[in-house]
Amino acid sequence: MPINCIALSFTNKAILAPMVRVGTLPMRLLALDYGADIVYCEELIDIKMLQCKRVVNESLGTVDFVAPNERVVFRTCEREKDRVVFQMGTADAERALAVAKLVYVSVRIYLL
C-alpha cells in the first residue's frame, strides 16, 4: 500500500467535531463552506466497513462504501479528501488494517 496520507495539525484550526448521525457528507461539506479546516465522519465500525464495497458514484461525484443491503455506510468526495478524518471503531489490528486498505485511496488524513 503506497503512502497516500498527509499529516494533520490541529493548531489554530476550526474543526467540525465528530457527532453520531450528524457527521454525514452534507454536514461535512456545509461545515467546510462555513470555514471548517478539518471535518470528522461519525465513527464507523470495522466489521460493518469490511462488508462494504467501494463504489464510484459518477452521478453525485462521490465515492460510496455500500453495505450488502445497498445502504451507503460512508460517502466522501474529492472536495473533502484532504480535510476529512475517517474514524474507525475496532478491537482488532488485522480488521483495522483491512479497513484502512479499503478507504485509503479516498481518505488521505491520519492523526499524529
N, C-alpha and C positions, 0 to 999 in steps of 0.2 A: 504494500500500500504506500504510494508516494505521499510525502508530506504535503498537505494541501490546507494548512491551517495558518492562522495568524494569531499572534499573542494578543491578549486582551488586557487593557489597562482600565481601571475604574477611576483613575484620578481625574477630577473635575468633569465628570460625565453625568448627563441626565439619563436615567435608567428606568425603563418600564420593568418593575419588579415582577417576579413570577406569581401568577394567580391561577387558581384552579378554575377551569371552564371559561376563562377570560383571555387566556394567552393565545388566542387563535390568530390566524394571519390577518384578518381585517383589523383587529385591535392593534396588532403589532405595527401594521402599516400606518394606522392612524396616529399611533404614538410617534413614529418616525416623522410623519408630516408635522407634528406639533413640536418637534425638536429633540426627541429622544436620540441619544447616541447609541444605546445598546438596548435590545429588547429580548425578553425571555419567552420561550414557549412554555406551556404547562409541563409538568413532569410526566413523562411517558414511560411506562413500564417495559423493560427489556423483552419480556415474553410476548407482549402484545405487538411490539415493533417487529419481532422476528417472524411473526405471522404475516406481515405486510409485504406487498410488492411495491417497488418503486415505479411510479408511472408518470411519464411526462405528459402533462395536460396542455396540449397545444392551444385549445380554445381559451383557456384562462391565463396561459403563460406561467404556469406553476409546475412544481414537482410535488406529486401527491404520494403519500405512503398509505396504501389502501389495504384494509383487512379483508379476509376471505368473504365476509358478509357485504363487501363493497362499500363499507363505511370508510371515509377518509379519516385516518388517525392523526396524521400530521401533514400539513401543507406549507410549502415555502415558495419563495420566488427569488429571482435574481436581485431585486431591489434591496432585499434584506440580507443577502448572503453573507456579507462581511460584518453584520451587526446583530445577528440573531444567535442567542445561546440555546443550544439544544440540551434540555435537561433529561437525564435518563435515570430512572429508578432501577436499581439492580442489587442483587446479592451474590452475583456470580461473575467472575472476571471473564470467563470464556463467552458468556452471553453478552456482556458489555462490549467486548471486542467485536463480536459479530454484528451488533447494532451499529457500532462506530463505523464498521466497514460498509454497512448499508447506507448510512447517511452522510459520510464524509465528503462526498462529491458535492452535495447540496448545502452543507453547513460547514463553514470553514473556521469557526471560532472555538477556541478551547480556553479553559481557565488556567491561570498560573497559580 
